[in-house]
Amino acid sequence: MPEKLTALSLAQAREGRLRILAVTSPQRLTAASDLPTAAEALPGMVSQQLIGLFAPAGTAKAIIGQIAEANHALLAGTDYQKMLVETGFEPDVDSSPEMFRRRIEAEIAKWTPIVQELGIKID
């Protein structure tokens, strides 16, 4: 669903029906390079969507490797990359299961104090 919202937002902005002030990715979007990043005005203001595949804890490394290989094969396709870019995503074709795990851990570390400060309860 996030990709539909992003694509819809970009389409509405191009039609003049929506004014996007900034994107919260670390760099400008390929599909909308005219849009500034929030970090250009507020250094450190980065909040980006992470889309990835998850497996249950304890899944065999061989299985994780097979899933990663299939994912890399999909991401290698220029049509798929084009679709991602056109809908406002920046495909990370060099990602790995370990890199993705580190990014998730960094996001948890970044947002946990904010969630706690605001008293947000997560069930």
C-alpha positions in Angstrom: 0.0 0.0 0.0 2.8 2.6 0.7 3.8 2.5 -2.9 0.3 3.4 -4.0 0.2 6.3 -1.7 3.6 7.5 -2.9 2.6 7.1 -6.5 -0.7 8.9 -5.9 0.9 11.7 -4.1 3.5 12.3 -6.8 0.7 12.2 -9.5 -1.4 14.7 -7.6 1.6 17.0 -7.2 2.3 16.8 -10.9 -1.3 17.7 -11.6 -1.1 20.7 -9.2 -3.6 19.3 -6.8 -1.1 18.7 -4.0 2.0 20.6 -2.9 4.7 18.4 -1.5 7.1 20.4 0.6 9.8 17.8 1.0 10.6 14.1 1.1 12.0 12.5 4.2 14.4 10.2 2.4 18.1 10.9 2.8 18.4 12.0 -0.8 16.1 13.4 -3.4 13.9 11.0 -5.3 14.9 10.0 -8.8 11.2 10.3 -9.8 10.9 13.8 -8.3 14.3 15.3 -8.1 12.8 18.8 -7.9 11.5 18.0 -4.5 13.9 18.9 -1.7 14.6 16.6 1.2 13.5 17.6 4.7 17.1 17.2 5.8 18.0 20.2 3.5 16.0 22.4 5.8 16.3 20.4 9.0 19.6 18.5 9.2 19.1 14.9 10.4 15.4 14.9 9.5 15.3 11.5 7.7 12.4 9.0 8.0 12.3 6.5 5.2 10.2 3.6 4.4 11.9 0.2 4.5 10.5 -2.5 2.4 11.9 -6.0 2.8 11.3 -9.6 3.4 11.2 -11.1 6.9 11.5 -14.7 8.0 10.9 -16.3 11.4 13.8 -16.3 13.9 15.9 -19.4 13.4 15.2 -19.8 9.7 18.2 -21.7 8.2 20.8 -19.5 6.6 20.6 -21.6 3.4 16.9 -20.6 3.1 17.6 -17.0 3.8 20.3 -17.1 1.1 17.8 -18.6 -1.4 15.3 -15.8 -0.6 18.0 -13.2 -1.0 19.1 -14.6 -4.3 15.5 -14.6 -5.6 15.1 -11.0 -4.4 18.3 -9.9 -6.1 17.2 -11.5 -9.3 13.9 -9.6 -9.1 15.7 -6.3 -8.3 18.1 -6.8 -11.2 15.2 -6.5 -13.7 15.1 -3.0 -15.3 11.4 -3.1 -15.6 10.9 -3.7 -11.9 13.5 -1.1 -11.0 11.7 1.4 -13.3 8.4 0.7 -11.7 9.9 1.2 -8.2 11.4 4.5 -9.2 8.3 5.8 -10.9 6.3 5.1 -7.8 8.8 7.1 -5.6 11.0 4.3 -4.3 14.8 4.0 -4.6 15.6 0.3 -5.0 18.7 -0.8 -3.1 20.0 -3.5 -5.5 23.1 -4.1 -3.3 21.3 -4.8 -0.1 21.8 -8.1 1.8 20.0 -9.8 4.7 22.6 -8.5 7.1 22.5 -5.0 5.8 18.7 -5.0 6.1 18.9 -6.3 9.6 21.2 -3.5 10.6 18.9 -0.9 9.1 15.9 -2.3 11.0 18.0 -2.3 14.2 19.0 1.4 13.5 15.4 2.4 13.0 14.3 0.7 16.2 17.1 2.5 18.1 16.2 5.8 16.5 12.5 5.7 17.2 12.3 3.9 20.5 13.1 6.9 22.6 10.6 9.0 20.7 7.9 6.4 21.2 8.7 6.1 24.9 8.8 9.9 25.3 5.4 10.2 23.7 4.0 7.3 25.8 2.9 5.4 22.8 1.8 1.9 23.7 2.7 -0.9 21.3 0.9 -4.2 21.8 
